[in-house]
Amino acid sequence: MSVDVIKVLVVDDSAFMRRAITRILENEDDIHVVATARSGEEALAKVSQVNPDVITMDVEMPGMGGLEAVRQIVGAQRVPIIMVSSLTREGAETTFRALELGAVDFISKPDAAYTNINEVARDLVAKIHTFSRRGARPLAAHDVGPVAAALSPVQVPAPPPIRPRTSRRNYECVAVGTSTGGPVALAHVIPRLPKTFPVPILIVQHMPVGFTRPLADRLNAQSKLRVVEASDGMILEAGTALVIPSGRQAKLRRSLGEVELSLVADDGHSLHVPSVDILDEQVADMYGPLAIGVILTGMGQDGVRGLRKLKSRGGYVVGQDEATCVVYGMPRAAALAGLVDRVSPLDEIPQVLSELTTQSNRTNS
């Protein structure tokens, strides 16, 4: 076997799912399923035997389930683990817990009718390629650092350091965009903001349909401010964070002096629904220089186009630093495009946002 081939261990108690995932992966010339396992116990044994580069892990299995298997594998051999989650509330909750324990990402489980097989296949293959990079490894729960995984440093020219803005403005909205690693990253940002946070927050997190409501509910339970999955016609309010639901795009308009959120169908031109680009463009149009854009961990470059517009209107951009990203993709693309005003470690972003908004509101009070 070529040294360039990515070795994958597929773990699922369903024979159908093991075959389905194996077929998806064996279509790729550089990916090989070296073994399968039916339980967490079997997965632990196979990890030692086959030394995989990446593991796909079922969330719910008899005996040792996915959570305990993740805990033990991350603690011992620290192989990147991608969870395969059912589209149920219970499945989502367990998946978020697995991410907190050290799994690097997740996909939705292909259904028996194969109606979504192509979408799942593209997503899974892209994630395996990302996490199989040399040096990729999850961080154990006791490690110093806030995130569930970290890739080796990306060898690209670093953007020049940019000083924090010194002028004070009465910022009126924060738009947050994130993808891979986002659920854990958001859990390190949103719950650390005060209940009296003086502006509304809009969040785009790339994830399958059905997962954004459990994500919002989980963040709400952890936070002082209010966090909800957005619904059509909501008015943006200070101290409230709205998670844009999967499968819809955000649109903002003024109504009787207030800003109203509409949820609309995608026009077919966006790779992601919801899209960070579209959210940031809407926030730029609505708030101009009074907008703050935040770009967190994620694959790809969604957000660059939107942040470019936000910057052109005088807005301010905060980017997560490379060291604390699960994948330094979206923040890297924004930084290299010269769009980031302040690069911050994940755990410092809540303080940065509080300083920007509280300082500006005190100045104008």
ChimeraX attribute file (.defattr): number of C-alpha atoms within 10 A of each C-alpha:
attribute: neighborCount
match mode: 1-to-1
recipient: residues
	/A:1	7
	/A:2	6
	/A:3	7
	/A:4	9
	/A:5	15
	/A:6	22
	/A:7	22
	/A:8	25
	/A:9	25
	/A:10	28
	/A:11	28
	/A:12	26
	/A:13	20
	/A:14	14
	/A:15	12
	/A:16	11
	/A:17	19
	/A:18	20
	/A:19	14
	/A:20	18
	/A:21	22
	/A:22	20
	/A:23	13
	/A:24	17
	/A:25	21
	/A:26	12
	/A:27	12
	/A:28	12
	/A:29	10
	/A:30	14
	/A:31	20
	/A:32	18
	/A:33	19
	/A:34	16
	/A:35	20
	/A:36	21
	/A:37	22
	/A:38	18
	/A:39	22
	/A:40	28
	/A:41	16
	/A:42	14
	/A:43	25
	/A:44	18
	/A:45	11
	/A:46	19
	/A:47	20
	/A:48	11
	/A:49	10
	/A:50	13
	/A:51	16
	/A:52	21
	/A:53	24
	/A:54	26
	/A:55	28
	/A:56	24
	/A:57	31
	/A:58	30
	/A:59	29
	/A:60	21
	/A:61	17
	/A:62	11
	/A:63	10
	/A:64	15
	/A:65	18
	/A:66	26
	/A:67	24
	/A:68	16
	/A:69	22
	/A:70	28
	/A:71	18
	/A:72	16
	/A:73	23
	/A:74	23
	/A:75	18
	/A:76	11
	/A:77	15
	/A:78	21
	/A:79	25
	/A:80	28
	/A:81	29
	/A:82	27
	/A:83	27
	/A:84	26
	/A:85	22
	/A:86	20
	/A:87	17
	/A:88	13
	/A:89	14
	/A:90	13
	/A:91	19
	/A:92	22
	/A:93	17
	/A:94	19
	/A:95	27
	/A:96	21
	/A:97	15
	/A:98	26
	/A:99	24
	/A:100	23
	/A:101	24
	/A:102	29
	/A:103	33
	/A:104	27
	/A:105	28
	/A:106	27
	/A:107	21
	/A:108	23
	/A:109	19
	/A:110	21
	/A:111	14
	/A:112	11
	/A:113	7
	/A:114	11
	/A:115	10
	/A:116	13
	/A:117	17
	/A:118	12
	/A:119	12
	/A:120	20
	/A:121	19
	/A:122	12
	/A:123	14
	/A:124	22
	/A:125	15
	/A:126	12
	/A:127	19
	/A:128	23
	/A:129	13
	/A:130	14
	/A:131	27
	/A:132	21
	/A:133	14
	/A:134	10
	/A:135	11
	/A:136	21
	/A:137	26
	/A:138	26
	/A:139	24
	/A:140	23
	/A:141	17
	/A:142	9
	/A:143	11
	/A:144	8
	/A:145	17
	/A:146	21
	/A:147	30
	/A:148	28
	/A:149	29
	/A:150	23
	/A:151	21
	/A:152	15
	/A:153	12
	/A:154	12
	/A:155	6
	/A:156	8
	/A:157	7
	/A:158	10
	/A:159	15
	/A:160	9
	/A:161	11
	/A:162	11
	/A:163	9
	/A:164	15
	/A:165	12
	/A:166	7
	/A:167	6
	/A:168	14
	/A:169	19
	/A:170	20
	/A:171	23
	/A:172	22
	/A:173	24
	/A:174	23
	/A:175	24
	/A:176	25
	/A:177	28
	/A:178	26
	/A:179	25
	/A:180	25
	/A:181	28
	/A:182	24
	/A:183	26
	/A:184	23
	/A:185	24
	/A:186	21
	/A:187	19
	/A:188	20
	/A:189	18
	/A:190	21
	/A:191	19
	/A:192	19
	/A:193	18
	/A:194	14
	/A:195	14
	/A:196	13
	/A:197	18
	/A:198	20
	/A:199	20
	/A:200	19
	/A:201	23
	/A:202	24
	/A:203	25
	/A:204	29
	/A:205	28
	/A:206	27
	/A:207	23
	/A:208	16
	/A:209	14
	/A:210	17
	/A:211	23
	/A:212	24
	/A:213	20
	/A:214	19
	/A:215	23
	/A:216	23
	/A:217	17
	/A:218	17
	/A:219	24
	/A:220	20
	/A:221	12
	/A:222	16
	/A:223	18
	/A:224	18
	/A:225	20
	/A:226	21
	/A:227	26
	/A:228	20
	/A:229	20
	/A:230	23
	/A:231	14
	/A:232	14
	/A:233	14
	/A:234	14
	/A:235	19
	/A:236	20
	/A:237	18
	/A:238	17
	/A:239	18
	/A:240	22
	/A:241	27
	/A:242	22
	/A:243	24
	/A:244	29
	/A:245	27
	/A:246	21
	/A:247	19
	/A:248	18
	/A:249	22
	/A:250	27
	/A:251	18
	/A:252	20
	/A:253	17
	/A:254	11
	/A:255	10
	/A:256	7
	/A:257	7
	/A:258	11
	/A:259	17
	/A:260	17
	/A:261	23
	/A:262	18
	/A:263	19
	/A:264	13
	/A:265	11
	/A:266	17
	/A:267	8
	/A:268	8
	/A:269	7
	/A:270	14
	/A:271	9
	/A:272	21
	/A:273	25
	/A:274	27
	/A:275	26
	/A:276	33
	/A:277	23
	/A:278	23
	/A:279	25
	/A:280	31
	/A:281	24
	/A:282	21
	/A:283	30
	/A:284	27
	/A:285	15
	/A:286	19
	/A:287	20
	/A:288	22
	/A:289	20
	/A:290	20
	/A:291	27
	/A:292	28
	/A:293	30
	/A:294	26
	/A:295	29
	/A:296	34
	/A:297	30
	/A:298	23
	/A:299	22
	/A:300	16
	/A:301	16
	/A:302	26
	/A:303	27
	/A:304	24
	/A:305	17
	/A:306	22
	/A:307	31
	/A:308	22
	/A:309	21
	/A:310	29
	/A:311	22
	/A:312	14
	/A:313	17
	/A:314	16
	/A:315	23
	/A:316	25
	/A:317	26
	/A:318	24
	/A:319	26
	/A:320	26
	/A:321	19
	/A:322	23
	/A:323	18
	/A:324	22
	/A:325	28
	/A:326	31
	/A:327	29
	/A:328	26
	/A:329	21
	/A:330	26
	/A:331	32
	/A:332	29
	/A:333	19
	/A:334	24
	/A:335	25
	/A:336	15
	/A:337	14
	/A:338	15
	/A:339	25
	/A:340	27
	/A:341	19
	/A:342	20
	/A:343	23
	/A:344	17
	/A:345	16
	/A:346	23
	/A:347	17
	/A:348	14
	/A:349	23
	/A:350	18
	/A:351	13
	/A:352	15
	/A:353	18
	/A:354	17
	/A:355	12
	/A:356	20
	/A:357	24
	/A:358	18
	/A:359	16
	/A:360	18
	/A:361	17
	/A:362	11
	/A:363	11
	/A:364	10
	/A:365	7
